Amino acid sequence: MNPFARVGLFVRQTADETRKAAAPSGRALARWSEAGGLLVLTLMAAVTVLDLAFGRGTLAVFG
C-alpha cells in the first residue's frame, strides 16, 4: 500500500474514532483544566527547587 494512502487511512480512522468520543461537560472540562494547571504549577515548583539546590551545591563544591 502506498505510504500516502496509509496516512490518509490513518487520518480517516482517527477522525471517525474522534467523532465517537463523548465530549466532556463544561464542569468536567473546567475541573480537568484546573487539575492540569495545578500539575504544571507543581512541576514548575519542583524544577525550581531542584535548580536552586543543585546551584547551591555546585557553588559549595566549586566555590
PLY file of the C-alpha trace (Angstrom):
ply
format ascii 1.0
element vertex 63
property float x
property float y
property float z
element edge 62
property int vertex1
property int vertex2
end_header
0.00 0.00 0.00
1.19 3.48 -0.87
2.59 5.40 2.18
0.38 8.39 1.36
-2.67 6.13 1.22
-1.72 4.73 4.64
-1.52 8.23 6.09
-4.90 9.07 4.56
-6.41 5.90 6.01
-4.95 6.72 9.42
-6.39 10.25 9.32
-9.84 8.97 8.29
-9.86 6.30 11.02
-8.70 8.81 13.63
-11.43 11.26 12.64
-14.07 8.50 12.82
-12.93 7.42 16.29
-12.83 11.04 17.49
-16.46 11.53 16.45
-17.44 8.54 18.63
-15.88 10.04 21.77
-18.19 11.84 24.19
-17.38 15.49 24.77
-16.96 16.46 28.44
-19.48 18.72 30.13
-18.50 22.27 30.90
-17.98 21.47 34.57
-15.83 18.42 33.82
-13.76 20.41 31.33
-13.21 23.14 33.93
-12.14 20.58 36.54
-9.69 18.88 34.15
-8.27 22.26 33.16
-7.86 23.16 36.81
-6.12 19.85 37.53
-3.81 20.33 34.54
-2.89 23.83 35.66
-2.19 22.59 39.18
0.04 19.85 37.78
2.01 22.37 35.71
2.47 24.67 38.71
3.59 21.74 40.88
6.15 20.63 38.31
7.41 24.20 37.92
7.89 24.47 41.68
9.72 21.13 41.82
12.08 22.12 39.00
12.73 25.48 40.67
13.60 23.83 43.98
15.90 21.32 42.29
17.58 24.07 40.25
18.27 26.12 43.37
19.53 23.05 45.27
21.91 21.99 42.51
23.07 25.57 42.06
23.93 25.93 45.73
25.56 22.50 45.74
27.71 23.44 42.78
28.76 26.68 44.46
29.61 24.79 47.66
31.77 22.27 45.80
33.43 24.54 43.24
33.05 27.76 45.20
0 1
1 2
2 3
3 4
4 5
5 6
6 7
7 8
8 9
9 10
10 11
11 12
12 13
13 14
14 15
15 16
16 17
17 18
18 19
19 20
20 21
21 22
22 23
23 24
24 25
25 26
26 27
27 28
28 29
29 30
30 31
31 32
32 33
33 34
34 35
35 36
36 37
37 38
38 39
39 40
40 41
41 42
42 43
43 44
44 45
45 46
46 47
47 48
48 49
49 50
50 51
51 52
52 53
53 54
54 55
55 56
56 57
57 58
58 59
59 60
60 61
61 62
